């Protein structure tokens, strides 16, 4: 009985939604049918029906949520000058250059022993080993978080991200007098993300963290998390890793809206038009060749790519210039994000360019919608009039020819 009432409710919601000028695609209709079928098989409880209703509302909201512009940042040498581990090395008097030489030698060392290691994340194992061998007994996650406050961000980086979050669309919403952009009306918003092979706890402790919609990084496990009787809390094991290849997984997570709904699986099949952030609405910013997998994914799907190099660093300049010549990136600039710099102007211009394109697409969609008959519903029922019941009786719509679902489809 609850399922019958539920499907009637869905019918009304969909009709109201359509009358507001939205279009429900055939792929969404098929998802309705599939979900209804699955839910109707759950005769032991109402759980299936409740899940069904939850998904329906998510799908209906999806049409507006597709207008998110995501600015995705690498971290080390992109937002900060150097590596995020530098404050740690400084406190414990570790020779950072020597540390990284030793880390970079590990893949070859273990290969000779018949073991392959991930060259992007093996530094985590070495850091743990180093901490235990040199009695860095107070080096734990809380200590790592504290290093976030000591990071040296490039000029203007924090201010630019804050501006992108809060002001850029407000400040430019009325530039086009003939066709106001209506950014807020079309649900257009900017979100910033960080995807890093560095340590997540350090990012968490930085002034940047509250400005981010979400961020990815490697995570370590403290000894007292493993054994409550350990007697001390220090880094003891690797919990989660992200490397330069699996950064693309994070991009798919942004694409599908997983940070906002962790219950979704990254491999879940979601129609392109129902994904929260389209790839073409993403801007990926990083510092060099190690980010080629992410650059390639964004470029392939119509997004925008930008590279950064430290001022005066000839080698880094040559690397990003080669990326540009190879078609890996759209543009590059010195690592200075203050107003009127190349980086600032390119990034802000690209955000507005994407926002304006979205507005044009939405206006075209609205124009097309007004030409369609309001009495027609869904892509596959364009010649069939909706039969609107005079009052609502649980299960009544199952027998109506104009219902979203046929009796067979709805159980």
For each residue, the residues with C-beta under 8 A, 3 or more apart:
1: 4 5 394 395
2: 5 6 46 49
3: 6 7 39 40 46 49 411
4: 1 7 8 394 395 398
5: 1 2 8 9 394 395
6: 2 3 9 10 39 49 52 53
7: 3 4 10 11 36 397 398 404 405 410
8: 4 5 11 12 392 393 394 395 396 397
9: 5 6 12 13 53
10: 6 7 13 14 32 53 56 404
11: 7 8 14 15 397 403 404
12: 8 9 15 16 392
13: 9 10 16 17 56 57 60
14: 10 11 17 18 24 32 60 377 404
15: 11 12 18 19 377 386 388
16: 12 13 19 20
17: 13 14 20 22 24 60
18: 14 15 22 23 24 374 377
19: 15 16 374
20: 16 17
21: 366 369 370
22: 17 18 63 369
23: 18 63 365 369
24: 14 17 18 28 29 377 378 379
25: 28 29 271 273 379
26: 29 30 378 379 380
27: 30 31 271 273 274
28: 24 25 31 32 59 271 273 274
29: 24 25 26 32 33 378 379 380 404
30: 26 27 33 34
31: 27 28 34 35 55 59 271
32: 10 14 28 29 35 36 56 59 404 405
33: 29 30 36 37 405 409
34: 30 31 37 38
35: 31 32 38 39 52 55 56
36: 7 32 33 39 40 52 405 409 410 411
37: 33 34 40 41 409 410 411
38: 34 35 41 42 48 52
39: 3 6 35 36 42 48 49 51 52
40: 3 36 37 48 410 411
41: 37 38 48 411
42: 38 39 45 46 47 48 49
43:
44:
45: 42 48
46: 2 3 42 49 50
47: 42 50 51
48: 38 39 40 41 42 45 51 52
49: 2 3 6 39 42 46 52 53
50: 46 47 53 54
51: 39 47 48 54 55
52: 6 35 36 38 39 48 49 55 56
53: 6 9 10 49 50 56 57
54: 50 51 57 58
55: 31 35 51 52 58 59
56: 10 13 32 35 52 53 59 60
57: 13 53 54 60 61
58: 54 55 61 62 261
59: 28 31 32 55 56 62 274
60: 13 14 17 56 57 63
61: 57 58 64 65
62: 58 59 65 66 274 276
63: 22 23 60 66
64: 61 67 186 187
65: 61 62 68 187 257 276
66: 62 63 273 274 275 276 277 278
67: 64 186 187 188 189 281 358 362
68: 65 188 189 190 191 276 277 281
69: 188 189 190 191 277 281 282 283 351 354 355 358
70: 190 191 192 193 213 254 277 281 282 283
71: 161 164 190 191 192 193 282 283 285 347 351
72: 192 193 194 195 251 254 282 283 284 285 294
73: 78 79 161 192 193 194 195 285 286
74: 77 78 79 194 195 196 285 286 287 291
75: 78 79 80 84 194 196 198 203 217
76: 79 80 82 83 84 196 197 198 287
77: 74 80 81 82 83 287 288 308 310 316 335
78: 73 74 75 285 286 287 308 335
79: 73 74 75 76 153 154 157 194 208
80: 75 76 77 83 84 151 152 153 154 157
81: 77 152 153 154 310 335
82: 76 77 86 152
83: 76 77 80 86 96 198
84: 75 76 80 87 147 148 151 196 198 199 202 203
85: 88 89 96 127 147 198 199 202
86: 82 83 89 90 96 152
87: 84 90 91 147 150 151
88: 85 91 92 94 139 144 147
89: 85 86 92 93 94 95 96 99
90: 86 87 93
91: 87 88
92: 88 89 134 136 139
93: 89 90
94: 88 89 98 99 130
95: 89 98 99
96: 83 85 86 89 99 100
97: 100 101
98: 94 95 101 102
99: 89 94 95 96 102 103 126 130
100: 96 97 103 104 123
101: 97 98 104 105
102: 98 99 105 106 126
103: 99 100 106 122 123 126
104: 100 101 107 119
105: 101 102 108 109
106: 102 103 109 110 117 119 122 126
107: 104 110 111 116 117 119 122
108: 105 111 112
109: 105 106 112 113
110: 106 107 113 115 116 117
111: 107 108 114 115 116
112: 108 109
113: 109 110
114: 111
115: 110 111
116: 107 110 111
117: 106 107 110 122 125
118: 121 122 241 243
119: 104 106 107 122
120: 197 241 243 244 245 290
121: 118 124 125 197 218 238 241 242 243
122: 103 106 107 117 118 119 125 126
123: 100 103 126 127
124: 121 127 128 199 218 220 238 241
125: 117 121 122 128 129 238
126: 99 102 103 106 122 123 129 130
127: 85 123 124 130 131 235
128: 124 125 131 132 220 235 236 237 238
129: 125 126 132 133
130: 94 99 126 127 133 134 136
131: 127 128 134 136 139 234 235
132: 128 129 135 136 234
133: 129 130
134: 92 130 131
135: 132
136: 92 130 131 132 139 234
137: 232 234
138: 143 232 234
139: 88 92 131 136 143 144 234 235
140: 143 144 222 223 233 234 235
141: 144 145 201 220 222 235
142: 145 146 233
143: 138 139 140 146 147
144: 88 139 140 141 147 199 201 202 205 220 235
145: 141 142 148 201 202 204 205
146: 142 143 149 150 205
147: 84 85 87 88 143 144 150 151 202 205
148: 84 145 151 201 202 203 204 205 206 207 209
149: 146 205 206 207
150: 87 146 147
151: 80 84 87 147 148 202 206
152: 80 81 82 86
153: 79 80 81 157 158 207 208
154: 79 80 81 157 308 335 336 337
155: 336 337 338
156: 159 160 336 337 338 339 341 344
157: 79 80 153 154 160 161 208 337
158: 153 161 162 207 208 211
159: 156 162 163 337 338
160: 156 157 163 164 337 344 347 348
161: 71 73 157 158 164 165 192 208 211 212
162: 158 159 165 166 167 211
163: 159 160 166 167 168 348
164: 71 160 161 168 190 192 347 348 351
165: 161 162 190 191 192 211
166: 162 163 170
167: 162 163 170 171
168: 163 164 171 172 190 348 351 352
169: 172 173 181 183 184 188 189 190 355
170: 166 167 173
171: 167 168
172: 168 169 175 181 352 355
173: 169 170 180 181 182 183 184
174: 177 180 181
175: 172 181
176: 179 180 181 356
177: 174 180
178:
179: 176 359 363
180: 173 174 176 177
181: 169 172 173 174 175 176 355 356 359
182: 173 185 186 359 362
183: 169 173 186 188 355 359
184: 169 173 187 188
185: 182
186: 64 67 182 183 358 359 362
187: 64 65 67 184
188: 67 68 69 169 183 184 355 358 359
189: 67 68 69 169
190: 68 69 70 71 164 165 168 169 351
191: 68 69 70 71 165 213 277
192: 70 71 72 73 161 164 165 211 212 213
193: 70 71 72 73 212 213 214 215 216 250 254 259
194: 72 73 74 75 79 203 208 212 215 216 217
195: 72 73 74 215 216 242 247 250 251 294
196: 74 75 76 84 200 203 215 216 217 242
197: 76 120 121 217 218 241 242 243 244 247
198: 75 76 83 84 85 202 203 217 218
199: 84 85 124 144 202 203 217 218 219 220
200: 196 203 204 215 216 217 218 219 240
201: 141 144 145 148 204 205 217 219 220
202: 84 85 144 145 147 148 151 198 199 205 206 217
203: 75 84 148 194 196 198 199 200 206 208 209 215 217
204: 145 148 200 201 209 215
205: 144 145 146 147 148 149 201 202 209
206: 148 149 151 202 203 209
207: 148 149 153 158 210 211
208: 79 153 157 158 161 194 203 211 212
209: 148 203 204 205 206 212 215
210: 207
211: 158 161 162 165 192 207 208
212: 161 192 193 194 208 209 215
213: 70 191 192 193 259
214: 193 254 259
215: 193 194 195 196 200 203 204 209 212
216: 193 194 195 196 200 242 247 250
217: 75 194 196 197 198 199 200 201 202 203 242
218: 121 124 197 198 199 200 238 240 241 242
219: 199 200 201 238 239 240
220: 124 128 141 144 199 201 235 236 237 238 239
221: 225 226 235 236 237 238 239
222: 140 141 225 226 233 234 235 236
223: 140 226 227 230 232 233 234 235 236
224: 227 228 230 232 233
225: 221 222 236
226: 221 222 223 230 236 237
227: 223 224 230
228: 224
229:
230: 223 224 226 227 233 236
231:
232: 137 138 223 224
233: 140 142 222 223 224 230
234: 131 132 136 137 138 139 140 222 223
235: 127 128 131 139 140 141 144 220 221 222 223
236: 128 220 221 222 223 225 226 230
237: 128 220 221 226
238: 121 124 125 128 218 219 220 221 241
239: 219 220 221
240: 200 218 219
241: 118 120 121 124 197 218 238 246
242: 121 195 196 197 216 217 218 246 247 249 250
243: 118 120 121 197 246 247
244: 120 197 247 290 291 292 293 294
245: 120 248 293
246: 241 242 243 249 250
247: 195 197 216 242 243 244 250 251 291 293 294
248: 245 251 252 293 294 297
249: 242 246 252 253 266
250: 193 195 216 242 246 247 253 254
251: 72 195 247 248 254 255 279 282 284 294 297 298
252: 248 249 255 256 266
253: 249 250 256 258 259 266
254: 70 72 193 214 250 251 257 258 259 276 277 282
255: 251 252 275 276 277 278 279 282
256: 252 253 264 266 268 270 275 276
257: 65 254 260 261 264 275 276 277
258: 253 254 261 262 264 266
259: 193 213 214 253 254 262
260: 257 276
261: 58 257 258 264
262: 258 259
263:
264: 256 257 258 261 268 270
265: 268
266: 249 252 253 256 258
267:
268: 256 264 265
269:
270: 256 264 274 275
271: 25 27 28 31 274 275
272: 275 278
273: 25 27 28 66
274: 27 28 59 62 66 270 271
275: 66 255 256 257 270 271 272 278
276: 62 65 66 68 254 255 256 257 260
277: 66 68 69 70 191 254 255 257 281 282
278: 66 255 272 275 281 282
279: 251 255 282 297 298 301 302 303
280: 301 302 303 354
281: 67 68 69 70 277 278 303 354 358
282: 69 70 71 72 251 254 255 277 278 279 298 303 304
283: 69 70 71 72 298 303 304 305 306 347 350 351 354
284: 72 251 291 294 295 298 303 304 305 306
285: 71 72 73 74 78 305 306 307 308 347
286: 73 74 78 290 291 294 295 307 308
287: 74 76 77 78 291 307 308 309 316 320 335
288: 77 291 307 309 316 319 320 323
289: 292 319 322 323
290: 120 244 286
291: 74 244 247 284 286 287 288 294 295
292: 244 289 295 296 323 328
293: 244 245 247 248 296 297
294: 72 195 244 247 248 251 284 286 291 297 298
295: 284 286 291 292 298 299 305 323 328 329
296: 292 293 299 300 328
297: 248 251 279 293 294 300 301
298: 251 279 282 283 284 294 295 301 303 304 305
299: 295 296 302 303 305 327 328 330
300: 296 297
301: 279 280 297 298
302: 279 280 299
303: 279 280 281 282 283 284 298 299
304: 282 283 284 298 330 350 354
305: 283 284 285 295 298 299 328 329 330 331
306: 283 284 285 329 330 331 332 333 343 346 347 350
307: 285 286 287 288 320 323 324 329 331 332
308: 77 78 154 285 286 287 320 332 333 334 335 343
309: 287 288 313 316 317 319 320 332 333 334 335
310: 77 81 313 316 334 335
311: 334 335 336
312:
313: 309 310 316 317
314: 317 318
315: 318 319
316: 77 287 288 309 310 313 319 320
317: 309 313 314 320 321
318: 314 315 321 322
319: 288 289 309 315 316 322 323
320: 287 288 307 308 309 316 317 323 324 329 332
321: 317 318 324 325 332
322: 289 318 319 325 326
323: 288 289 292 295 307 319 320 326 328 329 332
324: 307 320 321 327 328 329 330 331 332
325: 321 322
326: 322 323
327: 299 324
328: 292 295 296 299 305 323 324
329: 295 305 306 307 320 323 324 332
330: 299 304 305 306 324
331: 305 306 307 324 346
332: 306 307 308 309 320 321 323 324 329
333: 306 308 309 336 341 342 343 346
334: 308 309 310 311 341 342 343
335: 77 78 81 154 287 308 309 310 311 343
336: 154 155 156 311 333 341 343 344
337: 154 155 156 157 159 160 341 343 344 347
338: 155 156 159 341 344
339: 156 344
340: 344 345
341: 156 333 334 336 337 338 344 345
342: 333 334 345 346
343: 306 308 333 334 335 336 337 346 347
344: 156 160 336 337 338 339 340 341 347 348
345: 340 341 342 348 349
346: 306 331 333 342 343 349 350
347: 71 160 164 283 285 306 337 343 344 350 351
348: 160 163 164 168 344 345 351 352
349: 345 346 352 353
350: 283 304 306 346 347 353 354
351: 69 71 164 168 190 283 347 348 354 355
352: 168 172 348 349 355 356
353: 349 350 356 357
354: 69 280 281 283 304 350 351 357 358
355: 69 169 172 181 183 188 351 352 358 359
356: 176 181 352 353 359 360
357: 353 354 360 361
358: 67 69 186 188 281 354 355 361 362
359: 179 181 182 183 186 188 355 356 362 363
360: 356 357 363 364
361: 357 358 364 365
362: 67 182 186 358 359 365 366
363: 179 359 360 366 367
364: 360 361 367 368
365: 23 361 362 368 369
366: 21 362 363 369 370
367: 363 364 370 371
368: 364 365 371 372
369: 21 22 23 365 366 372
370: 21 366 367
371: 367 368
372: 368 369 376 382
373: 376
374: 18 19
375: 385 386
376: 372 373 381 382 383 384 385 386
377: 14 15 18 24 381 384 386 402 404
378: 24 26 29 381 382 404
379: 24 25 26 29 382
380: 26 29
381: 376 377 378 384
382: 372 376 378 379
383: 376
384: 376 377 381 401 402
385: 375 376 402
386: 15 375 376 377 402
387: 400 401 402 403
388: 15 402
389: 392 393 396 397 400
390:
391:
392: 8 12 389 396
393: 8 389 396
394: 1 4 5 8
395: 1 4 5 8 398
396: 8 389 392 393 399 400
397: 7 8 11 389 400 403
398: 4 7 395 403 405 407 410
399: 396 403 407
400: 387 389 396 397 403
401: 384 387
402: 377 384 385 386 387 388
403: 11 387 397 398 399 400 406 410
404: 7 10 11 14 29 32 377 378
405: 7 32 33 36 398 409 410
406: 403 409 410
407: 398 399 410
408:
409: 33 36 37 405 406
410: 7 36 37 40 398 403 405 406 407
411: 3 36 37 40 41
